[in-house]
């Protein structure tokens, strides 16, 4: 089984990680990878891949912690595109879970037969709070309700401007 994780999406959805990201995006990425590594260590049969937009290290590079592969997308591709491509390659060959609150990523993953977790729902899975596994609708949210904020906050804009400026 493979678990593909939309790294920046998760990083921004998990409250404690988001706060760390506002201070230092590298710390936020590290926190996500470490949390996922602890999760994977308890489930050694799962291949876990965290995909970030190419910002740290060399774009297209892969690194990680034991049991977790970390990939940075190579422009012009972004993490969403990399995840969609990976889902298509694995579809029908093995079970795949996709962790993202992005509706387009979720929709594509479901169309390819993957099971989907929203970012917050996967956090619950990691903590053992999701007894029934992933939802085919994208997590625990009520139908039509997104885990993404409905309005843009200044701190969110400032955060993404900081992250994007690190790319160049």
N, C-alpha and C positions, 0 to 999 in steps of 0.2 A: 504494500500500500504506500502511496505517496501523499504527502500533505504539502501543498503549495501555498505559501503565505505571502500576501501582498504587504511587504514590510512597512512602507510608509503609511499605508492605510491603518494597519494595526498600531503602529507607533503613535499615530495621532488619535486613535480611538480609546486607548487605555489611559485613563486619567493620570496615574502616577508617572507614566512614561511621557505623556504629553507635556507635563510640567517640566520634566527634565530636559525635554527637547527644546523648550523655550529658552533654556539657559545654554544648551549645547547639543545640537543635533547628533553628533557622534555618540554622545552618552546615551541618547534615546535609542539609536540603532543597536548599540551594545546591549542595552537592557532588554530589548526585544529578543535578540539572539540568545542571550543567556537564559531568559525565561523559556524560550522554545527548546533550548538544549536540555533543561531540566525536565520538560514535558517528554521529550524524545527518549531520554534516559530511562524513563519509566515504561516506555513502549518501544522496545528495541526493534520490533518488526516494521516500524514505520520509517520511511525515508522522508526526511523533512527538508524542504527547500524554502528559504526566505529570499524573496526577490525585492530588491530596492532599485529605485531609479538611479542611474549611474552618477554618483556623487562622491563616493569615497573610494580611494584607491583608483585603479585603472578601470575605466568603463569596460564592461564585459568580463571583468575578473570574477573569479569564484574563490571564496575563502570560507572559513567557518570554524565552528567548534566541533569537537568530535560528535558525530551523529547528525549534525546540521550543516547543510551546504548553503552558503550565502552567495547570491549572484547579484551583480550590479549590471543593469541594462546598459547596452551600448547604443548611444544616440545614432540614428534618429528614433530608435525604439525606446519605449518607456517600460516600466515594470508591468503594467497591465498587458501590453502587447506580448511581453515575454511569457507571462502566465498563460495567456490564451494559446500561444504557440505550444507551450509545454503540455497543456491539457489536450490539445489536438493530437500530439505525438503519443501520449499515453492512453488516450481514450480507447476503451475496448480491450486493452492489454492487461491492465491491472486496476484495482480500485484506486480512485483518486479523490481527495478532499481538497477543496479550494477555500481559503480563508481570506475574505475580502468583504467589505461593506459596499463596494462599488457595484451598482446595479448592472452595469454592462458586463463586468467581469463575471458576476454571479449568473446572469442570464446565459452567457456563452458557456460557462462551465456546466450548467444544468443541461443545456442543449447537447453537450458532448457526453452526458451521462455521469458527470462528476457530482458528488455531494457537496453542499455549500454550507459554510458557517459564516455568519457576520463576524466582524472583529470582536465585538463584545461577547457574543455567544461562544466564540472559541476561547476567550479568556475564562468563561465559565467551565468549558470542557477541560481546560488545563487545570482548573481548581477542583475538578471532579463534581461540578454542579449541574452537568447536563446528562441526565441518566439515559436519554433516548438517542443520543448521538446527533449527527448533523441533521438539519432540516432541509428538505428539498425545496423549501421556500426561502431559504437564506438565513436561518437562525431563529431566535426566539421572538423576534419582533412580530407584532400583529401584521396581517397582510396589508401591504401598501404603506407601512410605516418604515421609514429609513432610519438607520443608526447615525446617519450623517446629520450635522446641524442644519436647520432650515434657514439660518441667517449667518452671514459672515461677521465674525468678531474681529476687532482690530488686532487682538493678540494673535489670532490665527493668521491674518494677513502678514503681520510682522514676522511671525515664525517662518512662513513659506518664503517670504522675501529673503530672509537670512539663509535658509536652506538653498534656495535657487542661486544665490550669489556665491555659494561655496563651489558650485559646479565649474565655474570658469576661473 
